[in-house]
Amino acid sequence: MDYKTSEVLEFIEENDVKFIKLAFCDIFGNQKNITIMPTELKRAFYEGVSFDASAVTGFMKVEESDLLLFPEANTMYLLPWRPQHGRVVRFFCNIKHPDGRDFEGDCRNILKEVIKDSKQKGFTCKIGCESEFYLFEQDEFGNPTMIPYDKGTYCDIYPNDRCENIRRDICLSLEEMGIKATSSHHEQGPGQNEIDYEYSNALSAADNLISFRSLVKTKASENGLFASFMPRPLETECGSGLHINISLYKDNKNIFEDKNDKQYKYAESFISGILNRIEEITLFLNSSTNSYKRLGKDKAPKYITWSKENRSQLIRIPASKGDRCRMELRSPDSSCNPYIAFALLIKAGIEGIEKNLQLCNPHNINLFNANDNEVKNLKTLSDNLNEAINNALNSEFIKTVLPQKTINNYIDDKKQEWDIYNSITDKFKAEKELYFEKF
């Protein structure tokens, strides 16, 4: 929705809005918010609302702790799970220093800068996400258990699929927030689900994913359940991925649409650019130790390859027509910060175009069943979080997107997670404690 500040203030006054949530994310993609009263909103637009940035992991030190939130008018959402009387509205915010400078660690602004740069070079990306999650039962005290809500499998129907009503509730709530759901179904694992929603520009796609995660967890809780986006919460069942679909536009035309068009070379170079940088940026696409329990198993990729339609590949080109023609990256999961993930992917793709990188040949085989001889010359994604950290540490490319302070803070935190994981003999227990309720 494209609102102006004056329109927002008028809407707030006329629609019984009683609370305003100012939302932002830390560098790991965890949503935070400050709630203000409607009478404070005008001041927030023009002067900002201060918060203690030293209390947010990866932001600021105690001796330089003040940052300001400035709500962005066109991100206004009425929260549908809140009462109709005394409504609650949420805005995503820009983060600034007291002197007006943009805060370097504002991940939304990092993505904005990459989008701006790609537009100046003649290209625009649209992104759609396919986000998988599990629904688990809660115990008598409302604490999450590891017991899946049902025993359904892929595209099952009721009664095997007990999640149907919750998915429907989520889809209807998404539409109330202005996010159009396109499909939903039961996934392969027990209690595992997928809900897809329409494509949008990269910034809106990241905002929508943050909103989607919050909505899913809220609706699960309202139904006495717990929703987890943990990459592989159950050792013997399928992991949950975050498939990122990217369309590339030049002169208002989706250049993935026509493989015979002379501009299709840009699409191929874009894919090649992502393949070229994927090892360096995997830490920011798969940011937990648990992420690497998923890769290479149950339709999650391991090798740095591409193909058409083939779901065993890192990148596939789905069978689509018109505006839905795209590339699909299948390695990421919901442990990522979508603003940083999208920024790195777009930058890598545009770099591929600038360098006129030639796309390698596709691997049109089932890599899950391939023998050693068929894969011996293929590069692989990182085997574990520590390897991904080392690949990021050696990357000059990441420094062209993220400020050094953010890189340092991010990697320092992930090193601590790796050390905790390594210090505990029971790895599944370690990951449950680190991630189950976090994601």
Salt bridges, closest charged atoms under 4 A:
ASP16 OD1 - LYS18 NZ 3.66
GLU40 OE1 - ARG43 NE 2.88
GLU64 OE2 - LYS405 NZ 3.81
GLU72 OE2 - ARG108 NH2 3.30
GLU72 OE1 - LYS112 NZ 2.49
ASP99 OD2 - ARG101 NE 2.77
ASP102 OD1 - LYS96 NZ 2.66
GLU104 OE1 - HIS97 NE2 3.04
GLU104 OE2 - ARG101 NH1 3.44
ASP117 OD2 - LYS121 NZ 2.97
ASP117 OD2 - LYS347 NZ 3.65
GLU130 OE1 - HIS243 ND1 3.52
ASP150 OD1 - HIS186 NE2 2.91
ASP161 OD2 - ARG167 NH2 2.68
ASP169 OD2 - LYS219 NZ 3.70
GLU194 OE2 - HIS185 NE2 3.84
ASP207 OD2 - ARG108 NH2 2.91
GLU222 OE1 - LYS219 NZ 3.31
ASP261 OD2 - LYS253 NZ 2.62
GLU279 OE1 - LYS379 NZ 3.97
GLU280 OE2 - ARG277 NH1 2.88
ASP298 OD2 - ARG232 NH2 3.22
GLU328 OE2 - HIS243 ND1 3.21
GLU328 OE1 - ARG316 NE 2.40
GLU328 OE2 - ARG330 NH1 3.05
GLU351 OE1 - ARG277 NE 2.82
GLU351 OE2 - LYS355 NZ 3.61
GLU354 OE2 - LYS121 NZ 2.92
GLU396 OE2 - LYS399 NZ 3.40
GLU417 OE2 - LYS414 NZ 3.17
GLU417 OE2 - LYS438 NZ 3.43
GLU431 OE1 - LYS293 NZ 3.11
